[in-house]
Amino acid sequence: MNEHHWLAEQFEENRAHLQAVAYRMLGSLSEADDAVQESWFRLSRSDRSEIENICGWLTTVVSRVCLDMLRSRKARREESIEGYEADRVVGRTAGGDPEHEALLADSVGLALLVVLGKLNPVERITFVLHDIFAIPFTEIAPIVGRSEVAARQLASRARRRVQGAEAAPKADLGVQRTLVDAFLAAARTGNFEALLEVLDPEVVLRNDRAAVSPDPSSEIRGAQTVAKMLMFGRARAARPALVNGDVGIIVAPHGRLLLVLVLTYADGKIVAIDQVDDPARVEQLDLAVLSE
């Protein structure tokens, strides 16, 4: 077996682990896939004789790639919407990674992603590597460019922020995701009765104009009327997303973001839907596309 084939086999054996690390660091399946692929490119160009531990080497590389991506994202101050279709694919070459799918379906996993998104890049990398994957600080320190003592302090600070957020949890994200999935399925198939099931009888639908004027035409009330308005052709381009920490909906045909539906929940129903399509307001939203 030549060196390239041996490296490829070693990489495939570690792919699932690398995807798990990258996904928790980035919170985006498509970006995690990009980070993992970059780690393969670097491995394929490396000198095998200089690598003592393939898994450790790859984990270090993918962590540094993720750190660069998080810093770039922070500089842009926005999440990428383009390429959301890729987020529907988990581990393309490996046929899918159940761990990722379970994480997205689990309300604790979603909640953790929301909290991790509030950490700065170095805190997030340190916390994920140590508290989730039990990597020692001696290995984390050179990845984040800090001393071992500083890395411990970063993890401790991140841990306090995560625990503080968990002490005051938001509404159950698992319930929100179930409602959004049912909402989208009903809207796409034109199932009026199923759509009514997820809407509160007194649900209100508001558009951008309601945020700047009291124009009555900016609001529509009542499940029957709102449901009729939501049976629109754009439903097939709609995707679930985290919107300011809650599960909402984006409409982005061909990767071009048209509008965001910000949803409010109570008693297991959708009680309010705010349609945001003004570019200035959309830019103020914290968006992260979810897999389907």
N, C-alpha and C positions, 0 to 999 in steps of 0.2 A: 504494500500500500504506500503510495507516495505521500509526501508531507501535506499537500493541499487536501487530499481526501481525508487524511487523518484529522486535520483541523476542522473540516466540514462536519465530520461525525461528532467531534467533541462539541462543536457549536450547537448542533441539533439536540444533543443530550442536555444542554443547558438552556435551550431556547425558552422553555416554559418558565423557568426561574427568572430569566432576564426580563421576560414580558411582565411577570408579576411585579418585579422591582420597578421597572419603568412606568407601569400603569399607576402604581401608588404614588410615584413621584410626580407624574405629569397629570393624572386624572383624565387622560384622553387616550383612547385605544389607538387612534391613527398616529398620534405623536409617539406613543410608546413603541409602536411597530417601527417607526422611523428610527428611533433611538437604538432599538435592537439591531436593525439592519446596518446602522452605522458601526455598531460594535463588531459585526461580522466583517465589514470592509476593513476595519483596522486589524482584526485578527488575521485576515487573509494576506495582509501585507507585512505581517510581523515575522520575526525570527523565532521559530519554535524553540530553539535552544535557550532563549532568554526567558521562557515562560515556565515557571515551576508548578503553578496551580492554575489550570485553565479557568475553572469556575470563578476563583478569586480575581483573576486578571480581567475576565469579561465583566464581572460585577463592578469592578473599579472603572472600567472604560464606560460602561453604560451609565453609571452614576455621574461621571464627569460630563457625558453628553447631555444627560437630563439637566444637570446644573446649568450648563450653557443655554439650554432651551428655556428653562425657567427664567433665567436672567434676561434673555431676549424678549420673552413674553412680558415680563414686568416692565421692560423699557417701552414696549408698544402700548402697555396698559390696556390690552384687550385680548380676548380669546379669539382664535381663528374659527370662523364658521365654514370656510371653504374646505372641501374634502370630507364633509360629514358622512358621506356614503361609506368612506373607508372605515368609519367607526362602527359600522355594522359587522365588520369582519374581525374575528378574533383568531390570531395564529393561523394566517392563511395557509402557510405551507404545512402546518402541523395538523390541520383539519379542525381547529377550534380548541380553545383552552377552557374547560368547564370552570376553573377557578375564577377566571375573569367574568364569565357569565353569572356565576353565583354571586360575585361581589356586586355587580350591577343590580341584581334582583334583590339583594339583601338591604334592608333599610339601614342597618348599622354601617355597611360598606358605603352607601351613599352619604350618610351623615359624616363619616370620616373624611370622605373626599371634600365635602364642603368645608370642614374645619381645616384640613391640610391646605386648602386653597388660600386660607388667611395667613399662613406662615410665610416668612420671606424665604427665598430660594435655599439659602444655606441651612436654615432651621429645618426646612422640609426634608432636604436630603439627609441631614444628620438624624432626624427623628425616624424616618422610614428605614434607614439602614440599621440603626441600633435597636429601636423599640419594636419594629415589625420583623426584621430579618436577623436580629441578634448578632450583627457584625461588630466586632470590638472597636473601641475608639482608636486603638493604635492603627487600624486600617482606614478608619473614617477620616482621621485628621489630615493625611496628605490629599485625600480626594477633595475636601472642601478648603484646603489651603490654610488650615488653622493648627494650632498646637493641640495636643491631646487634651489638655486641661480646658482649652477654649471649646473644643468639640463637645466635651461633657457639659459645659455650661449651656451651649446651644441646645443640646438635647433636653436638658432640664427645663430650660425656658419654653421650648416647644411643647414638652409634656404638660407643663402647667397650663398652657393655653388650650391644649386639646382637652384636658380634664375639666377646665373651667367651662368650655363650650358644652361638654357632655353633661355637666351639672344642670344646665338650663337648655334641654333639648327643644328643638322646633317640633312642629307637628310631624307625625309619623311619615317619613318620606316613602316608606314602602306602600302605605295606603294611597299617598299622592300618586305614586307611579302606577298603581293598579287602576285608579280613576282615569289617569291620562291615557293609559293603554286602551281602556274601554271606550273613552271619548273618541280617540282616533279611529278605532275599529268601526265604531258606529257611524262616524262622519264619512269615512271612506266608502262604506257599503250602503250608505243612505238608510240606515236602520234608525228610523225616527224614534221608535219606542225605546230602543236601547240607549239612545242619546238622552232621552228624558230621565232614564234611570240614574245617571250620574250627575244630573243637574238639580240643584235645590229648586223647589217650586217658585221661589222668589228671586232666582238668580238674576244678576244684572250684567249686561254686556256694555262696556264703555269703549269708545275709541279715543284717539289722541285729543280730539277737540274738547272732550270732557275735562281734560287736565288744565285747559287754559280758558274755558268759558262755560257758563251755566246753560248753554244751548240744550234744550230738552232732546233734540234730535241726536245728541251725542250719546244718549243712554237708551238702552232697550231693556225692559224688565219682563220677567215671567218666563218659565221654562219653555212653554209652547212656542212663544215668539222667538226667544233666543235660539232654540233648537232649529227652527226654520232658517234663521240667518246663518247658522253654522254648517248647513248642508251645502258647502261650497266646493267648487272644483279644485281648489288649492289643497284640499285635504291630503291628497296623495303626495304632496311635496312637504307635508308637515312632519316634524320629528320631535320626540320628547327631548327636553333639555333642562338642565339646572338653570334657573333664572333667579339671580340674587339668592341662591341657596334653597329655593323651593323648586319642585318639579313643574315645569311649564311646557310651552310648545313654541318651536320656531317653524316658520314657513320659508324654505330656502330652495326653490327649484334650481337645479344645476349648480348648487353651491352658492347662489346669489341670495343673500338674506333680504327678504321682502318685509316681513313683519314678525313680531313676537307676541304671543298670548301669555300674559302674566295672570296666573290663576290664584284665587283665594279659596281656601277650603274650610269647612266646618261640618261637624257631625257626619263625616263620611260622604259629603257631597261637595260639588263645586258651587260656590255661592257668588262668585264674581269673576268676570273675565275682562281684563283690560287689554285691548288691542293697541300695540305700540308699533307704528310704522314710520314715525318721524325719525330720520337718521340721527339727529342730535340726541333724542331721547334713547334710541337704541344703543348708541355708543356709551351711555351711562350705565347700561345694564351689565351685570356680571354673568356671562353665558358660558356654559359648558355642555356640548352636545352629548347625549346619552345613546348607548347602543340599543337596538331593537332586537 
